[in-house]
Amino acid sequence: MEDTFADSSAPTPLFFVLFPGVDPGGDIEKLGKKLGFTEESGRYVPISMGQGQEKNAENVLDRFTASGGWAFLQNVHLMQSWLPILERKLEIAAEIGHPEFRCFLTAEPPPLADMQTVPEGIMQSSIKVANEPPTDIKSNLRASYALFDQSTLDASTKPAYHRPMLFSLCFFHALCLGRRKFGFMGFSRPYPYNNGDLTVCAAVLQNYLEANEETPWQVVRYIVGEIMYGGHITDPWDRRVTNTYLEVLQMPDLTDEKAKFELAPGLKPLLEGEYSTFKQYIEDASPPESPILFGMHPNAEISLLISLCENLFFTILTVSGGGGSGGGNKEDKVKEVLQEIVAGLREEFNMVEIKLRVKEKGAPYVVFLLQELERMNLILSTMMTQLTELELGLSGALNISDAMDALINALYINQVPPAWLKICGQIGPTGTYNRKNLSSWWADLQLRWKQLEDWSAPSKPIEVCPPSVWIPGTFNPMGYVTACMQVTNWPLPLAPFVASSRLSLGQAPFRPLYFAHLFGHTRATNAESEC
């Protein structure tokens, strides 16, 4: 941090790219205390940007621009409409700012590479700092244990328990950070575990060891797994994973010299030693990186390597697609793709005519169908508008805008434009849920509107469902499932769906519901043993 700060100045803010598990706030405060910029002295003001914080941030920037001080604005990517004002404030600070004025900014990277969340002027004028946490166990364990020092170990009066338990806690933190690299096989989402979680847990560990004669294993596991790390977790299966880690790592065998306890296959806990001894033990005793260290099947590495290769080649393709060479060939290919899509687009559904044919306006299937039709009309109109404008831009009738340029790149590399995915509900907080290229996605969209055409056809009542519904071909699959439950009065949850030879369709308590192209895991059952 000190080396980075030496390169900054009043006209040059420091911009920190946020990654899960990384928070520069502690390092900035530590450096500020060393240089005399603290909250107590009024020369350092951290602001977590959110609704209603705009005026407060502007006042701090104006005051420190004139008198000198540090302004730390966190999560500026959440303030899209206010960022142009921030850009202007930084321009003023660059011209007349006090020599001791510094501005620190943090923001998360956009979910997609071609999306821009921070103005280009701010990015160009600032020093970008990215400290993405490592993905391997050894590096994460080394970084986790580096948060402490010899004084941390000396503060405990029960070193026989405190030192191995602290080391085990650091290993648990390394597991949580490293498991994210496996994507959805690791956790359902990349939870923002950070260094603060580990340091607070270490303080709690020491306090409970000092306050109790017996080692409170269960209390420590609960506080760490359910409160500190569990506070980030939203999925019960992810919580089960972290709690299982703690049950294995924080147990009495950890401090028993006679027990054949291992933190992971090939890694035994170090029971005694000084801080430097533990650091060296990490370097010497860490086993080779493997999914087995995380308690996962070795084949998990196959999916990880495939994902890394896909991301690598996609990045290469994106970079090469945006190059300046071969511009004519690129333009011809984009025109060809554009004309093919425009020629295949159908007209929007006539919602006025369809609604006039509705007899039961509140019927669950009708409500679901109207929502699907409105969503389809929105994507059809958006595609037609953007492609028509792009065609005019390529012919020279319009200037090529940034949005058009992004659309050109997407069509050239056979990628679905993010704006189209957003309308279809295929982009969320964790990124895109779509795994198809543009060609496959376009064919899929045509099948989707064909299903809606059959459902809303004038030859049958709107209230009548098709013989079978292609659930993956709907924009809101859960909406159709909810409509089914409302019609059939089948209580939540919809489990279990059991295929039984003893139940004929004629015995069903309602009209059967048929689904098409729905894939799932099946199992064989024994009716006699009920297993």
C-alpha positions, 0 to 999 in steps of 0.5 A: 500500500505504501508503494502504491500511495507514493505514486498517487497525487491530488490529480491521481486518485487510487482506484481499487477493484474489489474481489470477493475476500479483498477489502482495502479499507483496513490497509488504508486506515493503517497507512492513514494512522502512520501518516496522520490521516485519521477519522479522529483528526477529521482528515480521513473520511470513509463513506460507503456509497448508497442512497442518500450519500451523494451530498455527503460525498460531495461536501467531503470532496469539496472540503478536502480539495481545499484544505487537504485530507483523504476521502475514501468512497466505497462501492461507487459502482452502485451510484451510476447516475452520480458518477459524472458528478464525481468525475467533475469533482476529481477534475476540479481537484486535479486543477486546484486541489490541495497537495495533501488531498487524496481520493480512494475509490472502490468498485466491483468489476462489471459482470460482463467484460463489455459492460462499463460501470465507471466513467472512462475519465475516472478510470484513465486518471486514476491508478488501478489496483487489483488484488485478486485473492489466489485460488490455491490452498498454499497461497491462501493459507500463507496469506491468511496466516500472514494476518497475524504475528508473534504477538497474537500467539503470545497473547494467549495463556493456552498455547497448546490449544490456541496455536493449533486452533488458530492454524486450523482456522486459517486453513478453514479460511483458505478452503473457503476462498479456494473452493470458489474456483470450482464455480457452482460445484464449490459454492452456489455463489462466490460469497465475499469472505474477507480478511476481517472475518478471519481476524474477528474469528481469531479474536473470538477464539482467543477470548473464549479460550481465556474465559473457559477452562474447558475448550469450547469446541462447539461454541467456536464452531457455531460462532464461526460457521453460523455467525461470522462466515454463515452470515455471508451464506444464503444457500443451506447446502453451502452452509452445510459445507462450511459447517462440515469443514468446521466439524472436521477441523475444529475438534478435540483430536486437533490438539491430541498428539496421539491422534492420527489427525490430518487437516487434509490428506497429507497435511498434519497440524503443527501443535507447537512452535513460534510464529516463524515455525508455523510460517515455514511449516506452510511452505514445507508441508503443504501438499500438492494442489488437488480437489481432494484437499477440499473434500471433493472428487478428483474429477472436479478438476476436469470441470475447472480446467474446461472452464478455465480453457473456455474463459481463456479462448473466449478472451482471446476471441474477444480481443482478436474480434475487436482488432483493427485489422481485417475491418472489411471482412468483419463488417461483411460478416456482421452484415450477413448475420444481421440480415439473417436475423432481421429476415427471420424476426417475426412481428410482435404478438397482437396483445390487443386481439389476444386480450379480447379473446380472454374470458377468464382474466384472472386464470393462472395460465392466462396470467402466465401466458400474457406475461410471456407474450409481453416479454417476447414482444419486448425482446422482438422490438429491442432486437429489431430496433437495435439491428435496424439502427446498426444496419443504418450505421454500417451503411453510413446513414448514422454514426457508430455509437458505443452501443453499436460497436458493442453489438458489432463485436457481439455479432462478429464473435457469435455472442448474444448481446447482453442487452438481449439476455437481460430482457430474457432474464438470462443475466443476474447478479452473478453474471450470465446464465446463458451458455449458448452462442448466438446461433444456438440462442437464435434457434432457441428463441424461434422455438420459444415464439413457436410455442407461444404461437401455438398457445395463443392461436385463435383456433382454441381458447386462451385458457386451454394449455397446449398438450405439453409445455416446454418448460425450459422454453419459457422466460419464467419457468417457475411462473408456469409451475406456480400456475400449475399448483394454483390450478391443481391445488397441489400444495408446495413443495412439488416433491416428490415427482415419482413415476410409479407403475401402480398409478394410472393416469385415470387415477390422478386427482387432476388432469395430468400435466405433460412437460417436454424437453425436461431433463433430470436425474432419475433413480430406481425404487423398490416398492416393497422395501420403500427405498 
